């Protein structure tokens, strides 16, 4: 799969949306312990990506953020790599 494969940005966007949902939902929507466990699992899987795939994911996330018309989702996309531990500092 290349960066241009439509599956790559679609899957990256879905991962971001799931994380955004789990981080923003209330305790009455999702059990907090379950949400934390899922978030840790997602972050762990992303950190296990080989360096070339991690770099590709970061490029895709940057492209998604640049194309995102919703400012809240764009900000979340921009902060996602830092929040998941993919980069050491927030990207600006």
Backbone as CSV, one residue per row, in Angstrom:
resi,resn,N_x,N_y,N_z,CA_x,CA_y,CA_z,C_x,C_y,C_z
1,UNK,0.842,-1.186,0.000,0.000,0.000,0.000,0.876,1.234,0.000
2,UNK,0.569,2.153,-0.855,1.295,3.413,-0.896,0.473,4.477,-0.199
3,UNK,1.099,5.651,0.008,0.376,6.783,0.601,-0.836,7.130,-0.244
4,UNK,-0.747,6.887,-1.538,-1.817,7.267,-2.451,-2.970,6.256,-2.439
5,UNK,-2.740,5.070,-1.900,-3.797,4.075,-1.795,-4.905,4.663,-0.920
6,UNK,-6.130,4.744,-1.406,-7.206,5.377,-0.637,-7.497,4.673,0.684
7,UNK,-7.068,3.431,0.817,-7.289,2.707,2.054,-6.472,3.298,3.211
8,UNK,-5.271,3.782,2.922,-4.387,4.289,3.970,-4.996,5.495,4.689
9,UNK,-5.371,6.569,3.992,-5.972,7.690,4.721,-7.323,7.344,5.338
10,UNK,-8.075,6.456,4.699,-9.372,6.070,5.272,-9.180,5.364,6.613
11,UNK,-8.257,4.425,6.666,-7.997,3.714,7.915,-7.378,4.624,8.973
12,UNK,-6.463,5.483,8.560,-5.870,6.426,9.513,-6.945,7.342,10.093
13,UNK,-7.840,7.828,9.247,-8.922,8.680,9.711,-9.846,7.964,10.673
14,UNK,-10.114,6.689,10.416,-10.956,5.900,11.317,-10.300,5.709,12.677
15,UNK,-9.003,5.436,12.683,-8.288,5.290,13.954,-8.366,6.590,14.742
16,UNK,-8.135,7.705,14.077,-8.216,9.011,14.740,-9.615,9.244,15.292
17,UNK,-10.638,8.926,14.514,-12.011,9.145,14.962,-12.365,8.276,16.167
18,UNK,-11.900,7.040,16.191,-12.163,6.161,17.334,-11.488,6.717,18.584
19,UNK,-10.238,7.143,18.439,-9.527,7.713,19.586,-10.212,8.993,20.057
20,UNK,-10.613,9.842,19.129,-11.308,11.079,19.471,-12.598,10.769,20.228
21,UNK,-13.366,9.801,19.741,-14.599,9.407,20.415,-14.322,8.928,21.834
22,UNK,-13.344,8.024,21.981,-13.054,7.472,23.300,-12.552,8.534,24.273
23,UNK,-11.799,9.505,23.768,-11.299,10.570,24.634,-12.378,11.571,25.013
24,UNK,-13.385,11.727,24.167,-14.365,12.784,24.403,-15.697,12.292,24.967
25,UNK,-15.937,10.996,24.966,-17.236,10.523,25.439,-17.284,10.522,26.962
26,UNK,-18.487,10.595,27.467,-18.699,10.608,28.902,-18.692,9.208,29.493
27,UNK,-18.602,9.158,30.815,-18.580,7.878,31.516,-19.863,7.086,31.296
28,UNK,-20.956,7.785,31.002,-22.228,7.098,30.774,-22.311,6.501,29.363
29,UNK,-21.383,6.882,28.484,-21.375,6.353,27.118,-20.458,5.139,26.984
30,UNK,-19.271,5.237,27.592,-18.288,4.152,27.538,-17.627,4.061,28.915
31,UNK,-17.484,2.842,29.391,-16.811,2.634,30.665,-15.398,3.225,30.590
32,UNK,-15.028,4.109,31.538,-13.713,4.750,31.476,-12.550,3.762,31.446
33,UNK,-12.640,2.688,32.210,-11.554,1.699,32.206,-11.427,1.025,30.845
34,UNK,-12.551,0.750,30.224,-12.525,0.147,28.884,-11.953,1.114,27.862
35,UNK,-12.318,2.389,27.980,-11.794,3.400,27.056,-10.285,3.517,27.188
36,UNK,-9.796,3.570,28.414,-8.348,3.680,28.640,-7.632,2.464,28.083
37,UNK,-8.183,1.291,28.325,-7.568,0.059,27.826,-7.487,0.083,26.294
38,UNK,-8.571,0.526,25.645,-8.584,0.592,24.184,-7.585,1.637,23.688
39,UNK,-7.539,2.804,24.318,-6.606,3.856,23.907,-5.163,3.384,24.054
40,UNK,-4.869,2.700,25.141,-3.518,2.167,25.323,-3.183,1.138,24.256
41,UNK,-4.173,0.323,23.889,-3.955,-0.678,22.843,-3.674,-0.048,21.491
42,UNK,-4.447,0.974,21.148,-4.241,1.676,19.873,-2.851,2.310,19.857
43,UNK,-2.523,3.030,20.942,-1.213,3.669,21.012,-0.079,2.669,20.924
44,UNK,-0.229,1.541,21.604,0.805,0.507,21.566,1.010,-0.062,20.178
45,UNK,-0.094,-0.305,19.478,0.020,-0.825,18.111,0.713,0.183,17.197
46,UNK,0.354,1.446,17.324,0.979,2.471,16.478,2.469,2.591,16.776
47,UNK,2.856,2.445,18.036,4.277,2.536,18.396,5.071,1.337,17.901
48,UNK,4.405,0.229,17.634,5.095,-0.959,17.117,5.295,-0.922,15.599
49,UNK,4.758,0.088,14.954,4.971,0.198,13.506,6.454,0.371,13.216
50,UNK,6.944,-0.260,12.165,8.329,-0.019,11.753,8.500,1.461,11.383
51,UNK,9.710,1.981,11.498,9.942,3.412,11.247,9.403,3.916,9.914
52,UNK,9.528,3.134,8.845,9.043,3.607,7.546,7.521,3.709,7.525
53,UNK,6.846,2.760,8.164,5.384,2.823,8.220,4.906,3.927,9.154
54,UNK,5.638,4.148,10.230,5.296,5.249,11.135,5.438,6.587,10.404
55,UNK,6.502,6.733,9.625,6.697,7.964,8.850,5.568,8.137,7.835
56,UNK,5.155,7.050,7.211,4.053,7.116,6.250,2.765,7.528,6.950
57,UNK,2.501,6.965,8.127,1.315,7.346,8.894,1.353,8.835,9.247
58,UNK,2.510,9.337,9.649,2.626,10.761,9.981,2.350,11.640,8.766
59,UNK,2.814,11.229,7.587,2.525,11.988,6.363,1.032,11.985,6.058
60,UNK,0.407,10.839,6.220,-1.027,10.729,5.963,-1.803,11.600,6.950
61,UNK,-1.435,11.560,8.229,-2.114,12.389,9.232,-1.957,13.869,8.927
62,UNK,-0.783,14.264,8.473,-0.558,15.662,8.093,-1.463,16.045,6.934
63,UNK,-1.564,15.171,5.941,-2.442,15.434,4.804,-3.902,15.514,5.199
64,UNK,-4.332,14.624,6.092,-5.707,14.670,6.570,-5.985,15.972,7.312
65,UNK,-5.043,16.394,8.142,-5.225,17.644,8.900,-5.299,18.841,7.960
66,UNK,-4.437,18.875,6.963,-4.430,19.999,6.019,-5.730,20.084,5.226
67,UNK,-6.354,18.944,4.969,-7.579,18.924,4.167,-8.852,19.015,5.009
68,UNK,-8.721,18.997,6.337,-9.890,18.937,7.221,-10.556,20.308,7.385
69,UNK,-11.821,20.443,6.994,-12.518,21.722,7.142,-13.010,21.994,8.567
70,UNK,-13.239,20.932,9.348,-13.714,21.096,10.723,-12.515,21.432,11.616
71,UNK,-12.526,22.622,12.220,-11.356,23.070,12.986,-11.066,22.182,14.198
72,UNK,-12.087,21.672,14.865,-11.860,20.817,16.034,-11.192,19.504,15.620
73,UNK,-11.679,18.905,14.540,-11.068,17.651,14.074,-9.665,17.907,13.534
74,UNK,-9.480,19.043,12.847,-8.143,19.384,12.337,-7.146,19.505,13.492
75,UNK,-7.537,20.190,14.566,-6.653,20.325,15.728,-6.348,18.966,16.349
76,UNK,-7.370,18.101,16.403,-7.143,16.772,16.954,-6.182,15.988,16.059
77,UNK,-6.368,16.067,14.750,-5.454,15.400,13.818,-4.028,15.912,13.986
78,UNK,-3.874,17.214,14.175,-2.538,17.794,14.341,-1.882,17.353,15.642
79,UNK,-2.671,17.157,16.687,-2.108,16.765,17.985,-1.991,15.247,18.143
80,UNK,-2.628,14.503,17.282,-2.688,13.048,17.400,-1.308,12.383,17.487
81,UNK,-0.357,12.715,16.615,0.944,12.047,16.697,1.635,12.248,18.048
82,UNK,1.549,13.428,18.605,2.147,13.697,19.917,1.390,12.952,21.007
83,UNK,0.064,13.024,20.968,-0.764,12.393,21.995,-0.567,10.881,22.043
84,UNK,-0.289,10.278,20.897,-0.089,8.824,20.836,1.370,8.418,21.009
85,UNK,2.252,9.387,21.174,3.657,9.084,21.362,4.436,8.805,20.090
86,UNK,3.850,9.156,18.944,4.542,8.922,17.670,5.651,9.936,17.425
87,UNK,5.520,11.122,18.031,6.557,12.151,17.957,6.783,12.670,19.379
88,UNK,7.955,13.229,19.618,8.306,13.693,20.954,7.715,15.040,21.323
89,UNK,7.480,15.890,20.326,6.958,17.233,20.583,5.734,17.481,19.721
90,UNK,4.828,18.335,20.204,3.681,18.672,19.355,4.168,19.265,18.044
91,UNK,3.523,18.844,16.940,3.894,19.348,15.604,3.197,20.664,15.363
92,UNK,3.883,21.624,14.883,3.324,22.942,14.544,3.834,23.381,13.219
